[in-house]
């Protein structure tokens, strides 16, 4: 039952009608007994929205394309990880302050650590865009990886990501760069974990894979941030080679859970949130991926 004590949460983006976030978070609120409601707002004028947020006291906001970078201008405080990443996907309004966070990297790290240890591992990261930034910075800062090789096509973007990753690193993580056309089976064989942080293989181009079969070994852990389809062509190839595979849907789940915990201070009901996500993809459970 909604009343004057109901807290308002939302996702903002343009477009945003496709977002699964409202059904995930509203179910989580019901499960935990939190008096909250989560809506989707298609927002073009970010400045006006922030004014409305303060006036209405909107407690929490998920931020998606195209506002993740621009919204940083309107926050009062930015989490250090989000600062290194250069993007915010979560806002929390409390005590008159808007605080910005980025849970994408945390979601990716939890998805990885669900299947494999990251301490001392060597990581090949394919891509240098927003998802790659979140993952690279978080792994260097919090996951204890030995090295990260960033492979992409935009050299200036790659150089900036390398610099920011090195700055964020809490240990002695080595960070290198390689061009996408330099990826060979010999190079991939040097790494324990391979992460596709590009949109290659995303619906509707589901037959595409950023790597070929000879790039993958059974010793690899292969993580694809693409979650539609849940099992990409890359993951199909890696699974046939006997590698450990991780679907992007796990990152999606864990980043949403991290948002919920920032906003509420309560443990996220992971089982329920997982059920909602997998139901949206035709009732396929994680053991089928």
N, C-alpha and C positions, 0 to 999 in steps of 0.2 A: 504494500500500500504506500503510494507516494504522498508526502505531506511537506510541510514547511521545513522539516528537518532533513529532507532528502538531499544528498549531495549530488551535484551534476558533474558528469565526466563526458568526454567526447573525443572523437577523432576528427582532425581537420586535414584537408587536402583538396586537390582539384585535378581530376575528379576523385570522388571518394565513395560513390554508390556501391562499388564492388567490395568494399572492406568487410572482412569477417569480424573485425574488432567488436562491434556492438553485441553480437550474439555471444561472443566469448566472455566479455567482461560482465554483461548483464547476468549471464548464468553463474559466473563466479560470485557476484554480489549476492544472488539468491542463495547460493550454496553456503556462504559464510555468514549470512544474516546481516550483511552491511546494507544500510539504507542509502543506496545509490542508484542512479540510472545513467546509462551511457548511450549517447546519441552520435550520429554522423552528421557533420556540417561540411558542405561543399563551400570552401572559402577561397575567394580571390583576393580580397583586400585584407591583408594580414594585420595592418595597423588598427583598422576598425574592430577586427575580432579581438585583439588584445585589450582594447578599451572595454569591449563587452565582457571579456573574461573577468576583468577587475570589478566592473560594476555588478555583474551577476554572481561573482564569487565562485566561478567554475573551478572545481578542486583539481582536476587532472585532465590532461590533454595528451592524446597520441598525435604526433605530428608526422605527416607523410608528404610525398612529393606534391608540389614543388617547394615546400616551405621549410625544410630541415635546416638549411643554412641561414636563410633570411630571418627566421624566428629568433636567432641568437641575439639580434639587435634589440629585442624587446624583453629579454630576461634580465632579472636583477642579479642573479648568481648563476654561474655555469659550472657544473661538475668538471673536475680536471680532465677526466677521460674524454668527455664531450668536447672540451676545449682543444685537446690534441687532435681529435677526429675532425673537428671543424663543422660539426652538425649535431643537432638536437632532435631526438624523436619523442621526447617525453617532457611535459611541463607539469610542475606541481605548485599549486598556489596555496600558500599558507602564511599567516601572520602578515598579510599585505605584500608578500614577496613572491615573485615568479622565479622558480628555480628550474634550470634546464639540465637534462640528463640525456645520455645515449645508451640504450639497452641492447642495441643490435650486436655489439661486440660481446657483451655478457651472454646474450642468447647463444651466439655462435660458440663461445668457449664452453658453456654448459653442455651444448649438443655434442661437442668433441669429447669432453671429459666423461660423458655418459658411456662412451664406447672405448676410449683409449686414454692412457696417461699422456699429458702434454709436457711434463717436466723433462728437459734435456732433448726434446725431439726437434728434428729438422723439418721445416714446413715450406712447401712450394705453394705460393699464393698466386692464382691466376686472376688477373684483373687489378686495376688501380683506382676504380671509382669509389662511390660512397660505401658500398658494402665492404669492399676490400680495405678501405681506410678504417672502418670500425673494427674489423677483424684483426688487421695487422697491429694496430695500436694496442688493443686489448690483450692480444696474445703476448706481445712484447712486455707489457706492463704487469700482467697478472698471471700468466700461464707458465712462466718459466721455460719457454722454448729456447733451444740452443741457437737456432738460426731461422731466418725467414728470407726466402728468395721471392721477390716480387716480379712477376712476369706480365708485361702488358704491351700496349702499342703507343701510348701517349707518353713520350719520354719526359716532358716537363712535369706531368702529373705524377709519374713514377718517382722522379727525383724528389718532389715535395713530400710524397708519402714516405719515402725512405728517411728523409730528414726528420719528419714528425714522429716516425716510429722509433728512431734512435733516441730522440728527445724523451719519449714516453717510457722507454725501456727501464725496468727497475733493476735489471741485472746486466749481464754481458751478452745479450742477444746480438748476434751478428745479422746485419741486414744487407742484402745484395739485390742487384737488378739484372734482369735478362729480358731481351726482346722476345715477344711471343713466337716469332719465327725461328728462335734458337732452341725451342723445346724439343728435345730428343729423348729416346728411351734411356740413353746413358745419363742424361741430366735428371730425369724423373727418378731414376734408380738411386740417386743420392739422398732422397728425401723419405721420411717416414709418413708424413701426412701431406696429402694433396687437396687443396681447396679451390673449387671453382667459384669465384666471386663475380662472375660475369653473367649476363642473361642468356648465354648460349645454351640451347636446349629447352628454353621456356616455351610454353604453349603460345602460338600454334606451331612453332618450329621444333617439334618434339623429336624429329629424327636426327637433329644436329648434336654433335658432341665435340667439346673443345679438345679432347684427347682421343687417340686411337688405342686399339687393344694392346699394341706392343709397348705403349707407355706405362701400362699398369702391371704391377707385380702382386703376388698374393700377400706380400709383407706390408703393402700399403694400407693406410686408412684413407678413404676417398670421401670427401664431404662436398656436396653440391648445395649452394645456398638457394638455388631455384627450388620452389616448392609446388609449382604447378607446371608439369605433372609432379606428383610426389616422388615417383621413381623415374628420373631422367634417363636419357640414353647413356650418359656417362656412368651413372650408377648401375645400369644394366650391364655395361661392359665390365666395370670393376667387379661386380658380383660374380660374373662368370669366370673371372680370373682368380676368384677366391679372396679378394680383398675385403676388408671391413668397410661397409658403406653407411653413410649418414645422409638422410634426406634433409633438405632445407626446411621441411615442416617442423623439425625438432628445434631449429633456431627460432622459427616463428613462434612456437609455443613458449620457449623459455624467455624470449624478449618480452612477450605479453605478460608472463608471470612476474618478471622483474618490474614492469610498470605497475602492476597491481600492488606489489609489495611496497614500492615507493609511495604510492598514493595512500594506502590504507594502514601500513605498518603491520599487516597480518600476513601470514603465510598464504601463498596462492594455492588454491585447490587444483593442483596439477592434473589429477585424474579426470576431473570434470571438464577442465579447459581442453584437455587432450581429446576427450570424447566429442566435444563440440566441433573441434577442428577436423577430426577424422570423419565425423558424420557428414560434414560439408563436402568431403571428397568421396562420398558414396559408401560410407561405413567401413572403409578399409582401415584396419588396425595397423599399428606400427610393426608388428611381427610379419606383416605381409609385404613390407617394403624391401 
